[in-house]
Amino acid sequence: MGRETYTTALSPEECLERLRGRSYTFADLARFRFSPPKEGTVFAKVRGNRFRLFAQGPGYLQNSFMPFFYGRLEQAAAGTRIHGHFGVHPFIRVFLAVWFGMLTAGTVVVLVITLAGKLNPGGPHLLPIAMMVGFYLFMFGLIRFGRYLGRGQRASLDAFIRDVLEARPQWRSGPTR
């Protein structure tokens, strides 16, 4: 996902204070275990001049591909510049790398065995290849569906940054969805 840059007239210290004061912390999640917070509730983790935000999605829906905003505050001539990007949690990125790595290795093995004629001799050779293509399509579809479910959360995070930090977008790269 693309990079984002926002600017605000607030100082970095004021931005950090507002982030801490107008959002929940990740430790507060335990408090919402049996009754989720309303949709759009923003949670923040602040470390130094860096922060991570995520917004609650609809009800009890669990979406591993929900968007997080990873930001960094930088002093600017007339306030603060907020650099960041929207992305999934690092654990999910590692999981996807392992998943696609194993799927790719499996695809190579199936292709070699199938094309060598050792798998199902005399039978259809396209079935194992079609199955591997199906696995890829399923995983890409799952990621796409997760992003679709998280579209409101991304909008909530963008609105939170604009409203709470009084920021306006300065620069964006990549997809704007």
DODRENFI-609941 format. One record per atom (N, C-alpha, C): residue in one letter; atom name; x, y, z. Coordinates in steps of 0.001 Angstrom, whole numbers, plus 500000, padded with zeros to 6 digits. Last residue first. Layout:
N
[guza a, CA, [X, Y, Z]] ...
! end
This chain:
177
[guza r, N, [492789, 503403, 497742]] [guza r, CA, [491656, 502697, 498331]] [guza r, C, [491869, 502465, 499785]] [guza t, N, [494840, 504485, 496357]] [guza t, CA, [494159, 505352, 497322]] [guza t, C, [492961, 504677, 497947]] [guza p, N, [498024, 502994, 495665]] [guza p, CA, [496569, 502975, 495572]] [guza p, C, [495943, 503837, 496672]] [guza g, N, [500856, 505336, 495512]] [guza g, CA, [500219, 504020, 495484]] [guza g, C, [498713, 504128, 495447]] [guza s, N, [501152, 508151, 497646]] [guza s, CA, [501657, 507330, 496550]] [guza s, C, [500937, 506001, 496618]] [guza r, N, [500479, 511522, 498522]] [guza r, CA, [500114, 510113, 498559]] [guza r, C, [500755, 509397, 497395]] [guza w, N, [500747, 514460, 500473]] [guza w, CA, [501269, 513632, 499398]] [guza w, C, [500829, 512195, 499597]] [guza q, N, [499162, 515793, 502282]] [guza q, CA, [500103, 516569, 501479]] [guza q, C, [500529, 515771, 500262]] [guza p, N, [496087, 515969, 503974]] [guza p, CA, [497015, 515192, 503136]] [guza p, C, [497890, 516119, 502312]] [guza r, N, [496108, 517615, 507126]] [guza r, CA, [495586, 517534, 505763]] [guza r, C, [496593, 516757, 504912]] [guza a, N, [495126, 517483, 510573]] [guza a, CA, [496077, 517291, 509474]] [guza a, C, [495360, 517278, 508132]] [guza e, N, [494275, 517504, 513218]] [guza e, CA, [494032, 518665, 512352]] [guza e, C, [494973, 518645, 511152]] [guza l, N, [494314, 515262, 514686]] [guza l, CA, [495606, 515926, 514515]] [guza l, C, [495501, 517180, 513637]] [guza v, N, [491572, 514664, 514565]] [guza v, CA, [492256, 514767, 515851]] [guza v, C, [493572, 515528, 515735]] [guza d, N, [490952, 514778, 511696]] [guza d, CA, [490196, 515485, 512736]] [guza d, C, [491009, 515719, 513999]] [guza r, N, [492882, 513293, 510240]] [guza r, CA, [492472, 514630, 509799]] [guza r, C, [491819, 515426, 510929]] [guza i, N, [492993, 510918, 511701]] [guza i, CA, [494211, 511715, 511515]] [guza i, C, [493852, 513145, 511118]] [guza f, N, [490307, 510098, 511429]] [guza f, CA, [490885, 510332, 512753]] [guza f, C, [492120, 511225, 512646]] [guza a, N, [490080, 509703, 508669]] [guza a, CA, [489277, 510749, 509308]] [guza a, C, [489831, 511092, 510691]] [guza d, N, [491842, 507531, 508418]] [guza d, CA, [492120, 508765, 507695]] [guza d, C, [491357, 509927, 508332]] [guza l, N, [490463, 505648, 509992]] [guza l, CA, [491813, 506086, 510363]] [guza l, C, [492173, 507404, 509688]] [guza s, N, [488094, 505378, 508512]] [guza s, CA, [488039, 505852, 509902]] [guza s, C, [489401, 506360, 510354]] [guza a, N, [489078, 504292, 506140]] [guza a, CA, [488439, 505611, 506103]] [guza a, C, [488352, 506209, 507510]] [guza r, N, [489912, 501841, 507153]] [guza r, CA, [490908, 502755, 506573]] [guza r, C, [490344, 504171, 506518]] [guza q, N, [487456, 500785, 507875]] [guza q, CA, [488456, 501036, 508902]] [guza q, C, [489521, 502009, 508385]] [guza g, N, [486190, 500437, 505454]] [guza g, CA, [485640, 501416, 506386]] [guza g, C, [486638, 501764, 507485]] [guza r, N, [487759, 498363, 504365]] [guza r, CA, [487712, 499662, 503704]] [guza r, C, [487164, 500753, 504622]] [guza g, N, [487943, 495772, 505268]] [guza g, CA, [488624, 496807, 506029]] [guza g, C, [488535, 498195, 505436]] [guza l, N, [486694, 494186, 503364]] [guza l, CA, [486068, 494311, 504679]] [guza l, C, [486669, 495450, 505500]] [guza y, N, [488625, 494441, 501337]] [guza y, CA, [487271, 494954, 501126]] [guza y, C, [486562, 495156, 502468]] [guza r, N, [490736, 493073, 502487]] [guza r, CA, [490878, 494512, 502218]] [guza r, C, [489517, 495163, 502012]] [guza g, N, [489571, 490521, 502498]] [guza g, CA, [489964, 491162, 503758]] [guza g, C, [490137, 492661, 503594]] [guza f, N, [489350, 490094, 499740]] [guza f, CA, [488138, 490156, 500554]] [guza f, C, [488426, 490827, 501898]] [guza r, N, [492079, 489981, 499067]] [guza r, CA, [491214, 491011, 498470]] [guza r, C, [489944, 491196, 499288]] [guza i, N, [492838, 487701, 500468]] [guza i, CA, [493466, 489000, 500760]] [guza i, C, [492575, 490134, 500257]] [guza l, N, [491225, 485808, 499159]] [guza l, CA, [491097, 486011, 500597]] [guza l, C, [491686, 487358, 501009]] [guza g, N, [492215, 485967, 496533]] [guza g, CA, [490819, 486320, 496815]] [guza g, C, [490591, 486600, 498292]] [guza f, N, [494782, 484968, 496947]] [guza f, CA, [494620, 486342, 496484]] [guza f, C, [493190, 486833, 496734]] [guza m, N, [494023, 482350, 497742]] [guza m, CA, [494755, 483219, 498658]] [guza m, C, [494645, 484678, 498232]] [guza f, N, [492676, 481390, 495441]] [guza f, CA, [492005, 481432, 496737]] [guza f, C, [492704, 482411, 497681]] [guza l, N, [494698, 481525, 493520]] [guza l, CA, [493512, 482366, 493367]] [guza l, C, [492751, 482494, 494681]] [guza y, N, [496456, 479562, 494583]] [guza y, CA, [496883, 480957, 494434]] [guza y, C, [495674, 481888, 494344]] [guza f, N, [494795, 477287, 494390]] [guza f, CA, [495300, 477716, 495695]] [guza f, C, [495747, 479179, 495654]] [guza g, N, [494451, 477185, 491579]] [guza g, CA, [493301, 477406, 492459]] [guza g, C, [493717, 477866, 493847]] [guza v, N, [497008, 476506, 490813]] [guza v, CA, [496481, 477804, 490395]] [guza v, C, [495275, 478173, 491264]] [guza m, N, [496990, 473922, 491879]] [guza m, CA, [497919, 474917, 492409]] [guza m, C, [497467, 476331, 492030]] [guza m, N, [495005, 472736, 490275]] [guza m, CA, [494826, 472815, 491724]] [guza m, C, [495751, 473867, 492325]] [guza a, N, [496187, 472847, 487758]] [guza a, CA, [494967, 473622, 488004]] [guza a, C, [494699, 473765, 489500]] [guza i, N, [498222, 470986, 488188]] [guza i, CA, [498569, 472384, 487919]] [guza i, C, [497365, 473285, 488176]] [guza p, N, [496746, 468624, 488525]] [guza p, CA, [497580, 469145, 489622]] [guza p, C, [497965, 470609, 489431]] [guza l, N, [495380, 468619, 485890]] [guza l, CA, [494662, 468692, 487161]] [guza l, C, [495549, 469180, 488314]] [guza l, N, [496937, 468207, 483648]] [guza l, CA, [496592, 469576, 483991]] [guza l, C, [495910, 469692, 485352]] [guza h, N, [497256, 465590, 483011]] [guza h, CA, [498403, 466268, 483614]] [guza h, C, [498069, 467688, 484071]] [guza p, N, [495279, 462746, 483214]] [guza p, CA, [495307, 464192, 482958]] [guza p, C, [496449, 464866, 483723]] [guza g, N, [497367, 459817, 482603]] [guza g, CA, [496151, 460524, 483008]] [guza g, C, [496248, 462005, 482700]] [guza g, N, [499802, 458724, 482107]] [guza g, CA, [498725, 458396, 481178]] [guza g, C, [497441, 459139, 481492]] [guza p, N, [500697, 458825, 485497]] [guza p, CA, [501105, 458549, 484117]] [guza p, C, [499907, 458133, 483260]] [guza n, N, [500602, 460527, 487949]] [guza n, CA, [499437, 460085, 487191]] [guza n, C, [499786, 459799, 485732]] [guza l, N, [503722, 461811, 487742]] [guza l, CA, [502467, 461912, 488482]] [guza l, C, [501331, 461527, 487553]] [guza k, N, [505719, 461653, 485898]] [guza k, CA, [505772, 460710, 487018]] [guza k, C, [504475, 460708, 487821]] [guza g, N, [506072, 463499, 483869]] [guza g, CA, [505182, 462365, 483626]] [guza g, C, [505178, 461343, 484750]] [guza a, N, [507353, 465813, 484106]] [guza a, CA, [508208, 464642, 483905]] [guza a, C, [507370, 463393, 483658]] [guza l, N, [505270, 467484, 484711]] [guza l, CA, [505841, 467574, 483369]] [guza l, C, [506791, 466412, 483066]] [guza t, N, [504836, 466659, 487383]] [guza t, CA, [503793, 466516, 486366]] [guza t, C, [504382, 466528, 484960]] [guza i, N, [507261, 467302, 488668]] [guza i, CA, [506774, 465920, 488676]] [guza i, C, [505749, 465705, 487564]] [guza v, N, [507372, 470077, 488149]] [guza v, CA, [508468, 469184, 487737]] [guza v, C, [507965, 467742, 487640]] [guza l, N, [504920, 470964, 489307]] [guza l, CA, [505213, 471175, 487886]] [guza l, C, [506293, 470222, 487383]] [guza v, N, [505277, 470218, 491991]] [guza v, CA, [504180, 469629, 491210]] [guza v, C, [504437, 469797, 489716]] [guza v, N, [507510, 471849, 492633]] [guza v, CA, [507591, 470384, 492746]] [guza v, C, [506515, 469725, 491894]] [guza v, N, [506391, 474398, 492218]] [guza v, CA, [507570, 473975, 491448]] [guza v, C, [507683, 472453, 491467]] [guza t, N, [504346, 474352, 494122]] [guza t, CA, [504021, 474486, 492700]] [guza t, C, [505181, 474025, 491834]] [guza g, N, [505796, 474247, 496504]] [guza g, CA, [504910, 473139, 496135]] [guza g, C, [504558, 473161, 494657]] [guza a, N, [507000, 476759, 496371]] [guza a, CA, [507837, 475550, 496386]] [guza a, C, [507011, 474336, 495974]] [guza t, N, [504669, 478336, 496491]] [guza t, CA, [505540, 478403, 495320]] [guza t, C, [506445, 477171, 495235]] [guza l, N, [503718, 477652, 499029]] [guza l, CA, [502885, 477406, 497857]] [guza l, C, [503724, 477418, 496578]] [guza m, N, [505809, 478574, 500628]] [guza m, CA, [505502, 477138, 500598]] [guza m, C, [504668, 476782, 499369]] [guza g, N, [505594, 481329, 500005]] [guza g, CA, [506847, 480596, 499796]] [guza g, C, [506605, 479098, 499703]] [guza f, N, [503014, 481938, 500835]] [guza f, CA, [503333, 482001, 499410]] [guza f, C, [504647, 481299, 499095]] [guza w, N, [503376, 481459, 503651]] [guza w, CA, [502326, 480786, 502875]] [guza w, C, [502687, 480784, 501383]] [guza v, N, [505446, 483232, 504314]] [guza v, CA, [505638, 481785, 504502]] [guza v, C, [504644, 481014, 503638]] [guza a, N, [504165, 485646, 503664]] [guza a, CA, [505441, 485295, 503029]] [guza a, C, [505699, 483799, 503143]] [guza l, N, [501941, 485551, 505375]] [guza l, CA, [501747, 485529, 503922]] [guza l, C, [503028, 485158, 503183]] [guza f, N, [503261, 485697, 507881]] [guza f, CA, [502429, 484548, 507548]] [guza f, C, [502240, 484425, 506034]] [guza v, N, [504399, 488255, 507639]] [guza v, CA, [505273, 487080, 507765]] [guza v, C, [504487, 485819, 507384]] [guza r, N, [502032, 489786, 507532]] [guza r, CA, [502997, 489835, 506422]] [guza r, C, [503926, 488624, 506451]] [guza i, N, [500982, 489173, 510026]] [guza i, CA, [500247, 488750, 508829]] [guza i, C, [501166, 488786, 507613]] [guza f, N, [502844, 490422, 511679]] [guza f, CA, [502665, 488974, 511769]] [guza f, C, [501964, 488435, 510528]] [guza p, N, [502461, 493180, 511045]] [guza p, CA, [503679, 492477, 510623]] [guza p, C, [503558, 490953, 510703]] [guza h, N, [499179, 494001, 509758]] [guza h, CA, [500052, 493732, 510905]] [guza h, C, [501281, 492948, 510434]] [guza v, N, [499041, 495906, 506696]] [guza v, CA, [498556, 494896, 507631]] [guza v, C, [499588, 494701, 508742]] [guza g, N, [498945, 499505, 506140]] [guza g, CA, [499400, 498147, 505882]] [guza g, C, [498803, 497182, 506897]] [guza f, N, [499586, 502793, 505183]] [guza f, CA, [498587, 501832, 505611]] [guza f, C, [499101, 500451, 505257]] [guza h, N, [502172, 504970, 506379]] [guza h, CA, [501570, 504127, 505355]] [guza h, C, [500523, 503226, 505996]] [guza g, N, [503698, 508240, 506857]] [guza g, CA, [503221, 506927, 507236]] [guza g, C, [502700, 506132, 506057]] [guza h, N, [504499, 511299, 508396]] [guza h, CA, [504803, 510345, 507330]] [guza h, C, [504265, 508987, 507774]] [guza i, N, [503545, 514401, 509096]] [guza i, CA, [503240, 513030, 509507]] [guza i, C, [503476, 512130, 508305]] [guza r, N, [505035, 517314, 510207]] [guza r, CA, [504783, 516474, 509040]] [guza r, C, [504589, 515052, 509555]] [guza t, N, [504051, 520180, 512021]] [guza t, CA, [504511, 518791, 512005]] [guza t, C, [504148, 518133, 510689]] [guza g, N, [504968, 523548, 511878]] [guza g, CA, [504182, 522516, 512545]] [guza g, C, [504834, 521154, 512458]] [guza a, N, [506533, 524863, 509855]] [guza a, CA, [505280, 525426, 510369]] [guza a, C, [504422, 524337, 510995]] [guza a, N, [508800, 523235, 509466]] [guza a, CA, [508939, 524674, 509689]] [guza a, C, [507684, 525268, 510329]] [guza a, N, [508415, 520177, 511366]] [guza a, CA, [508482, 520932, 510112]] [guza a, C, [508547, 522412, 510452]] [guza q, N, [509279, 517141, 512885]] [guza q, CA, [509165, 518600, 513036]] [guza q, C, [509313, 519248, 511674]] [guza e, N, [507421, 514267, 512336]] [guza e, CA, [508676, 514969, 512029]] [guza e, C, [508419, 516468, 512141]] [guza l, N, [506182, 511095, 513274]] [guza l, CA, [506058, 512552, 513342]] [guza l, C, [507422, 513193, 513122]] [guza r, N, [504969, 508322, 511573]] [guza r, CA, [506131, 508930, 512216]] [guza r, C, [505960, 510436, 512137]] [guza g, N, [502775, 505429, 511491]] [guza g, CA, [503162, 506811, 511259]] [guza g, C, [504378, 507240, 512043]] [guza y, N, [500796, 503098, 510110]] [guza y, CA, [502099, 503195, 510761]] [guza y, C, [502641, 504590, 510450]] [guza f, N, [497629, 501989, 510431]] [guza f, CA, [498387, 503127, 509935]] [guza f, C, [499650, 503213, 510765]] [guza f, N, [496263, 498912, 509294]] [guza f, CA, [496898, 499677, 510362]] [guza f, C, [497522, 500891, 509698]] [guza p, N, [493391, 497172, 508088]] [guza p, CA, [494496, 498120, 507875]] [guza p, C, [494964, 498767, 509174]] [guza m, N, [492913, 493647, 508403]] [guza m, CA, [492487, 495016, 508688]] [guza m, C, [493669, 495973, 508548]] [guza f, N, [493260, 490974, 507947]] [guza f, CA, [493821, 491890, 506957]] [guza f, C, [493382, 493332, 507189]] [guza s, N, [491843, 489589, 509824]] [guza s, CA, [493302, 489609, 509946]] [guza s, C, [493953, 490608, 509004]] [guza n, N, [489018, 490397, 511322]] [guza n, CA, [489626, 490527, 510005]] [guza n, C, [491136, 490631, 510165]] [guza q, N, [486129, 489501, 512855]] [guza q, CA, [487582, 489413, 512994]] [guza q, C, [488193, 489403, 511602]] [guza l, N, [483235, 491018, 513993]] [guza l, CA, [483970, 490580, 512813]] [guza l, C, [485469, 490608, 513074]] [guza y, N, [481503, 491937, 515878]] [guza y, CA, [482381, 490838, 516262]] [guza y, C, [483209, 490302, 515094]] [guza g, N, [481184, 495202, 514622]] [guza g, CA, [480832, 494208, 515632]] [guza g, C, [481892, 493194, 515978]] [guza p, N, [483320, 496342, 512089]] [guza p, CA, [481947, 496069, 512496]] [guza p, C, [481849, 494938, 513515]] [guza g, N, [486491, 497438, 513525]] [guza g, CA, [485589, 497153, 512419]] [guza g, C, [484190, 496857, 512935]] [guza q, N, [488442, 499946, 514991]] [guza q, CA, [487564, 498791, 515181]] [guza q, C, [486648, 498652, 513977]] [guza a, N, [491549, 500922, 513601]] [guza a, CA, [490165, 501245, 513930]] [guza a, C, [489359, 499962, 514033]] [guza f, N, [494905, 501587, 514656]] [guza f, CA, [493933, 500770, 513941]] [guza f, C, [492553, 501108, 514450]] [guza l, N, [498201, 502963, 514465]] [guza l, CA, [496772, 503117, 514701]] [guza l, C, [496003, 502004, 514023]] [guza r, N, [501282, 503652, 515865]] [guza r, CA, [500530, 502697, 515055]] [guza r, C, [499076, 502848, 515440]] [guza f, N, [504084, 505938, 515798]] [guza f, CA, [502815, 505439, 516326]] [guza f, C, [502188, 504463, 515330]] [guza r, N, [507016, 507727, 516882]] [guza r, CA, [506336, 506773, 515991]] [guza r, C, [505048, 506285, 516633]] [guza n, N, [508505, 509126, 518625]] [guza n, CA, [507804, 509904, 517604]] [guza n, C, [507088, 509002, 516584]] [guza g, N, [507908, 506956, 521260]] [guza g, CA, [508724, 508074, 520790]] [guza g, C, [507944, 508911, 519811]] [guza r, N, [505233, 505158, 520485]] [guza r, CA, [506608, 504956, 520962]] [guza r, C, [507475, 506058, 520387]] [guza v, N, [501899, 504296, 520870]] [guza v, CA, [502840, 505377, 520631]] [guza v, C, [504178, 505026, 521260]] [guza k, N, [499133, 502948, 519509]] [guza k, CA, [500336, 502554, 520235]] [guza k, C, [501396, 503582, 519856]] [guza a, N, [495583, 503235, 519590]] [guza a, CA, [496903, 503758, 519225]] [guza a, C, [497978, 503161, 520105]] [guza f, N, [492404, 502772, 518128]] [guza f, CA, [493380, 502342, 519117]] [guza f, C, [494748, 502810, 518641]] [guza v, N, [489186, 504093, 517560]] [guza v, CA, [490595, 504037, 517171]] [guza v, C, [491460, 503672, 518371]] [guza t, N, [486086, 502997, 516421]] [guza t, CA, [486881, 503337, 517597]] [guza t, C, [488350, 503117, 517260]] [guza g, N, [484694, 502018, 514257]] [guza g, CA, [485429, 503251, 514056]] [guza g, C, [486229, 503696, 515268]] [guza e, N, [481979, 500598, 516031]] [guza e, CA, [482762, 500642, 514799]] [guza e, C, [483417, 502002, 514634]] [guza k, N, [482359, 500337, 519596]] [guza k, CA, [481604, 500676, 518382]] [guza k, C, [482546, 500802, 517186]] [guza p, N, [483998, 497444, 521017]] [guza p, CA, [483726, 498882, 520922]] [guza p, C, [482977, 499181, 519629]] [guza p, N, [482370, 494350, 521964]] [guza p, CA, [483334, 495115, 521170]] [guza p, C, [482986, 496598, 521172]] [guza s, N, [482212, 492683, 524762]] [guza s, CA, [481363, 493634, 524034]] [guza s, C, [482290, 494560, 523260]] [guza f, N, [484200, 491059, 525686]] [guza f, CA, [482856, 490488, 525536]] [guza f, C, [481862, 491438, 524893]] [guza r, N, [486605, 492659, 525505]] [guza r, CA, [486580, 491253, 525110]] [guza r, C, [485178, 490740, 524820]] [guza f, N, [487360, 495219, 526157]] [guza f, CA, [486284, 495049, 525183]] [guza f, C, [486107, 493596, 524745]] [guza r, N, [489540, 495004, 527786]] [guza r, CA, [488313, 495540, 528372]] [guza r, C, [487112, 495312, 527447]] [guza a, N, [491535, 494325, 526061]] [guza a, CA, [491036, 493300, 526986]] [guza a, C, [489715, 493734, 527600]] [guza l, N, [492150, 496768, 524833]] [guza l, CA, [491415, 495750, 524070]] [guza l, C, [490832, 494678, 524978]] [guza d, N, [493786, 498387, 526291]] [guza d, CA, [492348, 498532, 526515]] [guza d, C, [491532, 497477, 525775]] [guza a, N, [496279, 497978, 525237]] [guza a, CA, [495968, 497299, 526500]] [guza a, C, [494474, 497378, 526807]] [guza f, N, [496334, 499711, 523141]] [guza f, CA, [496157, 498295, 522810]] [guza f, C, [495837, 497494, 524071]] [guza t, N, [494325, 502557, 524102]] [guza t, CA, [495604, 501871, 523921]] [guza t, C, [495314, 500415, 523584]] [guza y, N, [492160, 504813, 522310]] [guza y, CA, [492395, 503772, 523304]] [guza y, C, [493779, 503190, 523074]] [guza s, N, [492417, 508374, 521863]] [guza s, CA, [492319, 506995, 521361]] [guza s, C, [492515, 506051, 522535]] [guza r, N, [492987, 510871, 522760]] [guza r, CA, [491744, 510670, 522018]] [guza r, C, [491616, 509291, 521392]] [guza g, N, [495463, 510946, 524080]] [guza g, CA, [494251, 511368, 524767]] [guza g, C, [492952, 511028, 524067]] [guza r, N, [497440, 510131, 522299]] [guza r, CA, [497257, 509400, 523559]] [guza r, C, [495913, 509712, 524200]] [guza l, N, [497095, 512064, 520292]] [guza l, CA, [496999, 510636, 519975]] [guza l, C, [496716, 509822, 521236]] [guza r, N, [497580, 514404, 521751]] [guza r, CA, [496240, 514154, 521198]] [guza r, C, [496058, 512680, 520836]] [guza e, N, [500305, 514050, 522298]] [guza e, CA, [499352, 514193, 523395]] [guza e, C, [497931, 513908, 522920]] [guza l, N, [501359, 514017, 519704]] [guza l, CA, [501477, 512824, 520549]] [guza l, C, [500477, 512871, 521697]] [guza c, N, [500719, 516685, 518952]] [guza c, CA, [500192, 515543, 518189]] [guza c, C, [500223, 514274, 519044]] [guza e, N, [502254, 518106, 520790]] [guza e, CA, [500798, 518239, 520831]] [guza e, C, [500141, 517078, 520078]] [guza e, N, [504806, 517341, 519879]] [guza e, CA, [504392, 517020, 521250]] [guza e, C, [502877, 517087, 521392]] [guza p, N, [504875, 518441, 517268]] [guza p, CA, [504915, 516982, 517453]] [guza p, C, [504452, 516565, 518860]] [guza s, N, [502373, 521079, 517033]] [guza s, CA, [503740, 520608, 517289]] [guza s, C, [503730, 519089, 517427]] [guza l, N, [500060, 521751, 514326]] [guza l, CA, [500367, 521361, 515700]] [guza l, C, [501831, 520941, 515826]] [guza a, N, [499498, 522067, 511708]] [guza a, CA, [500118, 523218, 512369]] [guza a, C, [500495, 522901, 513810]] [guza t, N, [500323, 519289, 509603]] [guza t, CA, [499481, 519927, 510598]] [guza t, C, [500240, 521083, 511226]] [guza t, N, [500232, 517072, 506810]] [guza t, CA, [500843, 518199, 507517]] [guza t, C, [499825, 518784, 508475]] [guza y, N, [500978, 513730, 505736]] [guza y, CA, [500025, 514738, 506179]] [guza y, C, [500815, 515877, 506795]] [guza t, N, [501600, 511283, 503418]] [guza t, CA, [502195, 512377, 504177]] [guza t, C, [501095, 513393, 504465]] [guza e, N, [501851, 507827, 502719]] [guza e, CA, [501013, 508989, 502970]] [guza e, C, [501832, 510030, 503709]] [guza r, N, [502444, 505195, 500380]] [guza r, CA, [502923, 506094, 501434]] [guza r, C, [501995, 507301, 501515]] [guza g, N, [500323, 502359, 499569]] [guza g, CA, [501109, 503550, 499345]] [guza g, C, [501499, 504318, 500590]] [guza m, N, [500836, 498834, 500000]] [guza m, CA, [500000, 500000, 500000]] [guza m, C, [500884, 501232, 500000]] 
! end
